[in-house]
Amino acid sequence: MKKYLLLSAIFIFSCGGGGGGEKKKTMIDTYSFSNPEPNIPLECYTDTGVLRYGKAVANPCYVCHTQANTPYMNEKTDFDLTFSYSFPESIIKAGNPWLNAIRPDLTLKDVPMPSDEEVKSYIKQDNWTEAYANRGKGELYYFPDLPPIYTYSGSYALINIDSEGFVREPSTGEHTGWRAFKWKPFPGFFPTNGRIDSTFIRLDKPFREKDGKLDINTYKKNLAIVECAVKGVQPGEVCKGTEVGDFTMPSYYEGDAKDVPVVVYQYPSGTEFAHPIYYLEPENTISYKSVRIKEMRYMKKVAYADTRDEGEEEEEGKFFYDRGLVFNDSKNWLMAGFIEDKNGRLRAQTAEEMKFCIACHGGIGGTVDGTFTYWRKVPGAGGWMEQDYNLTAKSIKDWNYRSYEANVGPALERLLAFVKGEYQLYFAMTDGGDHFRSNAEVRSRISKDPTKISPVLSPEDNILSNPSLINYLDTDGYVKPDLFLPSAERAYGIDKQYIRIVKAQAFKFGRDVFDRPFGVSSGGNSLEKLTNLKETGVKTSGLWMVIKTLLLIR
């Protein structure tokens, strides 16, 4: 059955959006990797404070590892991972493998730091157009048919995208089916911490067509149905505030997809996502994004997820790989990834580089159908635009999970009403704006008194107990852009460090960069040695009780 699923999925993928020609099938042995577990990201190697302070002062782990958002196998109730450092034996022996974060003096020592002028020139150069033109060929076989959306000629401008977020084919102006959307960024995964991106969705042809022809109104309605489905709105309930108005959730989609049932918390088969990752570019006043992209990531839904069997274990040691293409953890999505070579051209990611992507998409509690963005889309017509982090259009608020303003269904109502929002809880639980408490600049943008964020370090006065300290919301309740976006100095500093990784082709040592070595021994909060390290301390410090209570975790 697994072999049949694999072959069928590859066929579906190639027919829907890949190239033509010979298709390879390779099972990769992970034991040859320099990092034995690249699917465990750097964020999992954070010191909660047990090493530095002797007690936990932060628990960023809960945003990913939590009570499962859905009953399907793409999500897993895994909040036990917030209690202990549950690394496999191979990692415990080797120590933290993400050396670019903790020992860049070893991995990047032969690569000089680029100058300001070199960085500003490099990030304005276009590497997307060439990859787009060569999609379907060689190692770009699975590169998505999404054209570039930025150009620079003295200033930045959007191209190939209309006022409703629909992406057009560059030479003909025809609809590609791709549509940009704006979402509330996942806690901590902000541009100020080094990661800035766009996301595009495309439903399969029957969802875009009526009687065999493209019908934009049908497509908009089906996109609204999918949005409400992944936000937990059940058939028969009212889906509110969409671009097509309020409507009662149907049991089936519309148009030529009229026979496809609506499955709550799941995208229909054939759904695609494209996800370019950019350099930080302060000169781009539209979105802070560069012309050059660091990566292009792509996903295609190939099968519905079954209801979860918590006892089921996947086969260890081997996984499918073909020119940057892999399955996600639960085998319901195909994922492809492309990254810069040492000259800045996009290439297929290696098997080890792609293993980095697998576990977060389909193996944790904090996603919906293995994704992080569309179920967090800004509701209504205002959400159909290129992600601008509130720079040009104020639309992202710090909605909590009870906010019907964000159109979240009842089953995802997970935050007690007295808490203003999701970010408020995250900042309080992490004592900062990222998983490592590394971003000093953002602290004053979070709280009017940067020493009063955490209820552990400032129990009498903090942003949970005293919301008047909150500094990241404007007077209308919208998130200020400077919460998401760093100063120019910080932005170019992050770009410089990342360019060194590109020149060294050292992605297997990590893609996250700090302004200095950030291991515990260097004064940072990233773990290095993992022996004799067991409990995270979040239970004894009281952090878990706060999270369990406020998020109604059972």
C-alpha positions as CSV (number, residue, x, y, z in Angstrom):
1,M,0.0,0.0,0.0
2,K,2.8,2.4,0.9
3,K,4.6,1.7,-2.4
4,Y,1.3,2.3,-4.3
5,L,0.7,5.6,-2.4
6,L,4.2,6.7,-3.2
7,L,4.0,6.0,-7.0
8,S,0.5,7.5,-7.2
9,A,1.5,10.7,-5.4
10,I,4.5,11.2,-7.7
11,F,2.2,10.8,-10.8
12,I,-0.4,13.2,-9.4
13,F,2.4,15.7,-8.6
14,S,4.0,15.6,-12.0
15,C,0.6,15.9,-13.8
16,G,-0.4,18.9,-11.7
17,G,2.6,21.2,-11.6
18,G,6.0,19.6,-12.2
19,G,8.0,19.1,-15.3
20,G,8.1,16.4,-17.9
21,G,10.5,13.6,-18.5
22,E,12.1,10.8,-16.5
23,K,11.0,10.5,-12.9
24,K,13.5,9.1,-10.4
25,K,12.6,7.3,-7.2
26,T,15.2,7.1,-4.5
27,M,15.1,5.9,-0.9
28,I,17.7,7.8,1.2
29,D,19.5,6.2,4.1
30,T,19.6,8.9,6.8
31,Y,22.5,7.2,8.6
32,S,24.9,8.8,6.2
33,F,24.0,12.3,7.2
34,S,26.4,14.5,9.1
35,N,23.5,15.5,11.3
36,P,21.7,12.3,12.3
37,E,18.4,14.2,13.0
38,P,18.1,17.2,10.7
39,N,14.3,17.1,11.3
40,I,14.9,18.4,14.8
41,P,15.2,22.2,14.2
42,L,17.5,24.6,16.1
43,E,14.5,25.9,18.1
44,C,14.3,22.6,20.0
45,Y,17.8,23.3,21.3
46,T,16.9,26.3,23.4
47,D,17.9,26.6,27.0
48,T,14.7,27.3,28.9
49,G,16.8,28.8,31.6
50,V,17.6,25.6,33.5
51,L,21.3,26.0,32.6
52,R,21.7,29.7,32.9
53,Y,19.4,30.4,35.9
54,G,18.9,26.9,37.4
55,K,15.2,27.2,36.6
56,A,13.0,27.7,33.5
57,V,12.2,31.3,32.7
58,A,10.9,30.6,29.2
59,N,8.8,27.9,27.4
60,P,8.7,28.7,23.7
61,C,8.2,25.0,23.0
62,Y,4.4,25.1,23.6
63,V,3.6,26.9,20.3
64,C,4.6,23.8,18.3
65,H,4.3,21.1,20.9
66,T,0.8,21.2,22.3
67,Q,-2.6,19.6,22.3
68,A,-3.3,18.6,18.7
69,N,-5.2,21.2,16.8
70,T,-7.1,18.5,14.8
71,P,-8.0,14.9,15.2
72,Y,-6.0,13.8,12.2
73,M,-2.6,12.2,11.9
74,N,-1.0,15.4,10.5
75,E,-1.2,16.8,14.1
76,K,0.0,15.0,17.2
77,T,-0.7,15.8,20.9
78,D,2.9,16.2,21.9
79,F,3.0,18.7,24.8
80,D,5.1,16.2,26.8
81,L,8.0,17.4,24.7
82,T,7.9,20.7,26.5
83,F,8.7,18.9,29.8
84,S,11.9,17.2,28.9
85,Y,14.8,17.3,26.4
86,S,13.8,14.2,24.5
87,F,16.7,13.9,22.1
88,P,17.6,10.6,20.4
89,E,20.8,9.0,21.6
90,S,22.7,9.9,18.4
91,I,22.1,13.6,19.1
92,I,22.9,13.3,22.8
93,K,26.3,11.8,21.9
94,A,27.0,14.4,19.1
95,G,25.7,17.5,20.8
96,N,23.9,20.3,19.0
97,P,24.5,19.8,15.3
98,W,23.5,23.3,14.2
99,L,27.0,24.7,14.4
100,N,26.3,27.9,12.4
101,A,24.4,29.1,15.5
102,I,26.8,28.0,18.2
103,R,30.2,27.8,16.5
104,P,30.3,29.8,13.3
105,D,34.0,30.3,13.9
106,L,34.3,26.6,12.8
107,T,31.8,26.4,10.0
108,L,32.2,29.9,8.4
109,K,35.8,30.8,9.3
110,D,37.0,30.8,5.7
111,V,34.2,33.1,4.4
112,P,34.8,36.9,4.9
113,M,31.9,39.1,6.1
114,P,30.5,41.0,3.1
115,S,30.4,44.8,3.2
116,D,27.2,46.9,3.3
117,E,27.6,47.7,-0.4
118,E,28.0,44.1,-1.3
119,V,24.9,43.0,0.6
120,K,22.7,45.8,-0.8
121,S,23.8,44.9,-4.4
122,Y,23.5,41.2,-3.9
123,I,19.9,41.1,-2.5
124,K,18.6,43.3,-5.4
125,Q,19.8,40.7,-8.0
126,D,17.1,38.4,-9.4
127,N,17.7,34.7,-9.2
128,W,14.0,33.7,-9.3
129,T,13.4,34.5,-13.0
130,E,16.1,32.0,-14.2
131,A,14.7,29.2,-12.0
132,Y,11.2,29.9,-13.1
133,A,12.3,29.7,-16.8
134,N,14.1,26.4,-16.1
135,R,11.3,24.7,-14.1
136,G,10.6,21.2,-15.2
137,K,14.3,20.6,-16.2
138,G,17.1,18.8,-14.4
139,E,17.3,19.5,-10.7
140,L,14.6,22.3,-11.1
141,Y,12.2,19.6,-12.2
142,Y,9.8,20.3,-9.3
143,F,10.2,24.1,-9.2
144,P,6.7,25.6,-9.0
145,D,5.2,27.6,-11.9
146,L,5.1,30.7,-9.8
147,P,6.7,33.8,-11.4
148,P,8.7,36.5,-9.5
149,I,6.6,39.2,-7.8
150,Y,9.2,41.9,-7.2
151,T,11.3,44.0,-9.5
152,Y,13.8,46.8,-8.6
153,S,14.6,49.8,-10.8
154,G,15.6,52.5,-8.5
155,S,12.7,51.5,-6.2
156,Y,10.8,48.3,-5.5
157,A,7.5,47.4,-7.3
158,L,5.2,44.4,-7.4
159,I,4.8,42.6,-10.7
160,N,2.7,39.7,-12.0
161,I,0.2,40.1,-9.2
162,D,-3.1,42.0,-9.3
163,S,-5.0,44.0,-6.7
164,E,-6.8,40.9,-5.4
165,G,-3.7,38.8,-4.9
166,F,-4.1,36.7,-8.1
167,V,-0.8,35.9,-9.8
168,R,-0.7,36.3,-13.6
169,E,1.4,34.6,-16.2
170,P,4.1,37.2,-17.1
171,S,3.8,36.9,-20.9
172,T,0.1,36.5,-21.4
173,G,-1.5,38.0,-18.2
174,E,-3.6,34.9,-17.8
175,H,-4.6,33.6,-14.4
176,T,-2.1,31.0,-13.0
177,G,-4.4,29.9,-10.2
178,W,-1.9,31.1,-7.6
179,R,-3.2,33.6,-5.1
180,A,-1.2,35.6,-2.5
181,F,-2.6,35.9,1.0
182,K,-1.7,37.7,4.2
183,W,-1.6,35.8,7.5
184,K,-0.8,36.4,11.1
185,P,2.8,35.2,11.5
186,F,3.3,32.2,13.8
187,P,4.6,33.3,17.2
188,G,8.4,34.0,17.0
189,F,8.7,33.3,13.3
190,F,9.0,37.0,12.5
191,P,11.3,38.8,10.0
192,T,13.1,40.5,12.8
193,N,14.4,37.0,13.8
194,G,15.7,36.4,10.3
195,R,12.9,34.9,8.3
196,I,10.7,36.9,5.8
197,D,8.4,35.3,3.3
198,S,5.4,35.3,1.1
199,T,2.8,32.5,0.8
200,F,0.6,31.6,-2.2
201,I,-2.2,29.0,-2.4
202,R,-3.7,27.3,-5.4
203,L,-6.6,24.9,-5.5
204,D,-6.9,22.1,-8.1
205,K,-8.6,22.9,-11.4
206,P,-12.1,21.7,-10.5
207,F,-12.2,24.2,-7.6
208,R,-11.4,27.0,-10.0
209,E,-13.7,26.1,-12.8
210,K,-17.4,25.9,-13.6
211,D,-18.5,23.8,-16.6
212,G,-14.9,23.4,-17.6
213,K,-14.0,27.1,-17.7
214,L,-12.3,29.3,-15.2
215,D,-14.8,31.1,-13.0
216,I,-13.3,33.6,-10.5
217,N,-16.4,33.8,-8.4
218,T,-16.5,30.0,-8.0
219,Y,-12.8,30.0,-7.1
220,K,-13.3,32.8,-4.5
221,K,-16.1,30.9,-2.9
222,N,-14.1,27.6,-2.8
223,L,-11.1,29.5,-1.3
224,A,-13.5,30.9,1.4
225,I,-14.8,27.4,2.1
226,V,-11.3,26.0,2.5
227,E,-10.3,28.9,4.7
228,C,-13.3,28.3,7.0
229,A,-12.7,24.5,6.9
230,V,-9.1,24.7,8.1
231,K,-10.2,27.2,10.7
232,G,-12.6,24.6,12.2
233,V,-15.9,25.9,10.9
234,Q,-18.2,22.9,10.6
235,P,-20.8,22.3,7.8
236,G,-24.0,24.0,8.9
237,E,-22.3,26.7,10.9
238,V,-21.9,30.2,9.6
239,C,-18.6,31.3,8.1
240,K,-18.3,35.0,8.8
241,G,-16.7,37.9,7.1
242,T,-15.2,36.3,4.0
243,E,-14.7,38.2,0.8
244,V,-17.9,36.6,-0.5
245,G,-19.8,37.5,2.6
246,D,-21.3,35.4,5.4
247,F,-22.5,32.0,4.4
248,T,-23.5,28.7,5.9
249,M,-20.7,26.2,5.5
250,P,-21.8,23.6,2.9
251,S,-21.0,19.9,2.9
252,Y,-19.5,20.0,-0.6
253,Y,-17.5,22.4,-2.6
254,E,-18.9,24.3,-5.6
255,G,-18.3,24.5,-9.4
256,D,-16.7,21.4,-10.9
257,A,-15.7,20.3,-7.4
258,K,-19.4,19.9,-6.4
259,D,-18.9,16.2,-5.7
260,V,-15.9,16.8,-3.4
261,P,-16.9,16.7,0.3
262,V,-15.7,19.4,2.7
263,V,-13.5,17.9,5.4
264,V,-13.0,20.2,8.3
265,Y,-9.3,20.8,9.2
266,Q,-8.1,19.4,5.9
267,Y,-7.3,21.0,2.5
268,P,-8.8,19.1,-0.5
269,S,-6.4,16.9,-2.4
270,G,-4.5,18.9,-5.1
271,T,-4.1,22.0,-2.9
272,E,-0.7,23.6,-3.5
273,F,1.4,26.1,-1.5
274,A,4.4,28.1,-2.8
275,H,6.6,29.8,-0.2
276,P,9.5,32.0,-1.3
277,I,11.9,33.1,1.5
278,Y,13.6,36.4,1.0
279,Y,16.5,38.5,2.3
280,L,15.6,41.4,4.5
281,E,15.5,44.6,2.5
282,P,14.7,47.9,4.3
283,E,14.6,49.8,1.0
284,N,11.5,47.9,0.0
285,T,8.7,50.0,1.6
286,I,6.0,47.6,0.3
287,S,7.1,44.6,2.4
288,Y,10.8,44.7,3.4
289,K,11.5,41.9,0.9
290,S,14.4,41.6,-1.6
291,V,14.3,40.7,-5.3
292,R,16.6,37.8,-4.6
293,I,15.1,34.8,-2.8
294,K,17.0,32.6,-0.4
295,E,14.7,29.6,-1.0
296,M,11.6,28.5,-2.8
297,R,9.5,26.0,-0.8
298,Y,6.5,24.1,-2.3
299,M,3.9,21.7,-1.0
300,K,1.1,19.7,-2.8
301,K,-1.6,17.8,-1.0
302,V,-1.7,14.2,-2.3
303,A,-4.1,12.4,0.1
304,Y,-6.4,13.1,3.0
305,A,-5.0,12.4,6.4
306,D,-6.6,9.6,8.4
307,T,-7.7,10.1,12.0
308,R,-4.8,9.8,14.3
309,D,-3.4,6.6,15.8
310,E,-1.1,7.9,18.5
311,G,0.6,4.5,18.7
312,E,1.6,4.3,15.1
313,E,5.3,4.7,14.4
314,E,6.9,5.4,11.0
315,E,9.7,3.4,9.5
316,E,13.1,4.7,10.7
317,G,16.3,5.2,8.7
318,K,15.0,5.7,5.2
319,F,12.9,8.2,3.4
320,F,11.9,9.1,-0.2
321,Y,13.9,11.8,-2.0
322,D,14.0,12.9,-5.6
323,R,15.6,16.2,-6.8
324,G,14.5,18.2,-3.8
325,L,11.1,16.4,-3.4
326,V,10.1,14.5,-0.2
327,F,7.0,13.5,1.6
328,N,6.0,15.3,4.8
329,D,6.0,13.3,8.1
330,S,2.5,11.8,7.6
331,K,2.9,11.2,3.9
332,N,-0.1,13.3,2.9
333,W,1.9,16.1,1.3
334,L,4.7,16.2,-1.2
335,M,7.2,19.0,-0.4
336,A,10.0,20.4,-2.6
337,G,12.7,22.8,-1.7
338,F,15.2,24.9,-3.6
339,I,18.0,27.0,-2.2
340,E,21.0,29.1,-3.4
341,D,24.2,27.5,-4.6
342,K,27.4,29.3,-3.8
343,N,26.9,31.6,-6.8
344,G,23.4,32.5,-5.8
345,R,21.5,30.4,-8.3
346,L,18.7,28.3,-7.0
347,R,19.3,24.5,-6.9
348,A,17.4,21.6,-5.5
349,Q,18.0,21.0,-1.8
350,T,19.9,17.8,-0.9
351,A,18.2,14.9,0.9
352,E,19.8,16.1,4.2
353,E,18.7,19.7,3.6
354,M,15.1,18.5,2.9
355,K,14.9,16.3,5.9
356,F,15.1,19.6,7.8
357,C,11.6,20.4,6.5
358,I,9.9,17.1,7.2
359,A,8.9,16.9,10.8
360,C,7.4,20.3,11.3
361,H,4.9,19.7,8.5
362,G,2.8,16.8,9.8
363,G,4.4,15.7,13.1
364,I,3.5,18.3,15.8
365,G,0.4,19.5,17.6
366,G,0.5,23.2,16.6
367,T,-0.3,23.0,12.9
368,V,-3.5,22.4,10.9
369,D,-3.2,19.8,8.2
370,G,0.5,20.1,8.5
371,T,0.6,23.9,7.7
372,F,1.3,27.1,9.5
373,T,-0.3,29.9,7.4
374,Y,-3.7,29.6,5.7
375,W,-5.6,28.7,8.8
376,R,-4.0,32.0,10.2
377,K,-5.1,34.0,7.1
378,V,-6.3,37.6,7.8
379,P,-10.1,37.2,7.3
380,G,-12.0,38.7,4.4
381,A,-10.9,40.5,1.3
382,G,-8.2,42.3,3.3
383,G,-6.3,39.0,3.6
384,W,-6.0,38.6,-0.2
385,M,-2.8,40.5,-0.8
386,E,1.0,40.1,-0.6
387,Q,2.1,39.7,3.0
388,D,3.3,43.2,4.1
389,Y,3.5,42.8,7.9
390,N,1.1,45.8,8.3
391,L,3.5,48.2,6.4
392,T,1.0,49.3,3.8
393,A,-2.4,47.9,5.1
394,K,-3.2,47.5,8.8
395,S,-5.1,44.2,9.1
396,I,-3.2,41.9,11.5
397,K,-4.4,42.1,15.1
398,D,-3.2,40.0,18.0
399,W,-6.3,37.9,17.9
400,N,-6.7,35.3,20.6
401,Y,-8.2,31.9,19.8
402,R,-11.6,33.0,21.0
403,S,-11.8,35.9,18.5
404,Y,-14.5,35.3,15.9
405,E,-13.1,38.5,14.3
406,A,-10.5,36.1,12.9
407,N,-13.2,33.6,12.0
408,V,-11.8,30.7,14.0
409,G,-14.2,27.9,14.7
410,P,-15.2,26.8,18.2
411,A,-12.8,23.9,18.5
412,L,-9.8,26.2,18.2
413,E,-11.1,28.6,20.9
414,R,-8.1,28.1,23.1
415,L,-7.3,31.3,25.0
416,L,-9.1,32.6,28.0
417,A,-10.9,35.9,27.2
418,F,-9.0,38.1,29.7
419,V,-5.7,37.5,27.7
420,K,-5.5,40.1,24.9
421,G,-3.9,37.8,22.4
422,E,-1.7,35.0,21.3
423,Y,1.4,37.1,21.0
424,Q,0.9,38.5,24.5
425,L,1.0,34.9,25.9
426,Y,4.0,33.9,23.7
427,F,6.1,37.0,24.7
428,A,5.3,36.4,28.4
429,M,6.2,32.7,28.1
430,T,9.5,33.3,26.3
431,D,10.6,36.6,28.0
432,G,11.2,38.1,24.6
433,G,10.3,37.9,20.9
434,D,12.0,34.7,19.8
435,H,12.7,31.2,21.0
436,F,16.2,32.0,22.2
437,R,15.7,35.4,23.9
438,S,18.4,36.6,21.5
439,N,16.7,39.7,20.0
440,A,17.4,42.6,22.3
441,E,16.1,45.1,19.8
442,V,12.5,43.8,19.9
443,R,12.1,43.8,23.7
444,S,11.3,47.5,23.8
445,R,8.9,47.0,20.9
446,I,7.1,44.4,23.0
447,S,6.9,46.2,26.3
448,K,7.1,49.8,27.4
449,D,9.4,48.5,30.1
450,P,11.7,45.7,28.5
451,T,12.4,44.3,32.0
452,K,8.7,43.6,32.6
453,I,7.8,40.9,30.1
454,S,8.0,37.6,31.9
455,P,5.8,36.5,34.9
456,V,8.7,34.5,36.1
457,L,11.4,37.2,36.0
458,S,9.0,40.0,36.9
459,P,6.1,38.3,38.8
460,E,4.6,41.5,40.2
461,D,4.4,43.5,37.0
462,N,4.5,42.0,33.5
463,I,2.6,42.1,30.2
464,L,0.2,39.3,31.3
465,S,-0.8,40.9,34.6
466,N,-0.5,44.5,33.3
467,P,-1.6,44.8,29.7
468,S,-0.9,48.5,29.8
469,L,2.7,47.6,29.3
470,I,2.0,46.3,25.8
471,N,3.9,48.3,23.2
472,Y,3.4,46.3,20.0
473,L,-0.3,47.4,19.3
474,D,-1.4,50.7,18.0
475,T,-4.3,52.7,19.3
476,D,-6.7,50.7,17.0
477,G,-5.4,47.4,18.2
478,Y,-3.4,46.5,15.1
479,V,0.1,45.0,15.4
480,K,2.8,47.7,14.7
481,P,5.0,46.8,11.8
482,D,8.1,47.3,13.9
483,L,7.2,44.3,16.0
484,F,7.7,42.2,12.9
485,L,10.4,44.1,11.1
486,P,13.9,44.9,12.3
487,S,16.0,48.1,12.1
488,A,18.0,48.5,8.9
489,E,21.2,47.8,10.9
490,R,19.9,44.5,12.2
491,A,18.4,43.5,8.8
492,Y,21.6,43.9,6.9
493,G,23.5,42.2,9.7
494,I,21.3,39.1,9.4
495,D,21.7,39.2,5.6
496,K,25.5,39.3,5.9
497,Q,25.7,36.3,8.1
498,Y,23.3,34.3,5.9
499,I,25.3,35.2,2.7
500,R,28.3,33.6,4.5
501,I,26.3,30.4,4.8
502,V,25.5,30.5,1.1
503,K,29.1,31.0,0.1
504,A,30.2,28.2,2.3
505,Q,27.2,26.0,1.3
506,A,27.0,25.2,5.0
507,F,23.2,24.7,5.2
508,K,23.6,21.3,6.9
509,F,24.9,23.3,9.9
510,G,21.8,25.5,10.0
511,R,20.1,28.4,8.3
512,D,19.5,30.5,11.4
513,V,22.1,33.1,12.2
514,F,22.8,35.3,15.2
515,D,25.0,38.3,15.5
516,R,27.6,36.3,17.4
517,P,28.1,32.6,18.5
518,F,25.0,31.9,20.6
519,G,25.8,28.7,22.5
520,V,25.4,28.7,26.2
521,S,29.2,28.7,26.7
522,S,29.4,32.0,24.7
523,G,26.7,33.7,26.7
524,G,23.8,32.7,24.5
525,N,20.8,30.5,25.0
526,S,21.3,27.7,22.5
527,L,22.3,24.3,24.0
528,E,25.6,22.7,23.1
529,K,26.3,19.6,25.1
530,L,23.2,17.5,25.8
531,T,24.5,14.9,28.2
532,N,22.9,14.9,31.7
533,L,20.2,17.3,30.4
534,K,16.7,16.0,31.0
535,E,14.0,18.2,32.4
536,T,13.2,21.6,30.9
537,G,12.0,22.9,34.2
538,V,8.7,24.4,32.8
539,K,6.6,22.3,35.2
540,T,8.4,23.3,38.4
541,S,8.7,26.9,37.4
542,G,4.9,27.2,37.0
543,L,5.1,28.1,33.3
544,W,3.3,24.9,32.3
545,M,0.4,25.6,34.6
546,V,-0.1,29.1,33.1
547,I,-0.1,27.6,29.6
548,K,-2.3,24.7,30.5
549,T,-4.8,27.0,32.1
550,L,-4.9,29.7,29.5
551,L,-5.0,27.4,26.6
552,L,-7.6,25.0,28.2
553,I,-5.3,22.0,27.6
554,R,-6.8,18.8,28.8
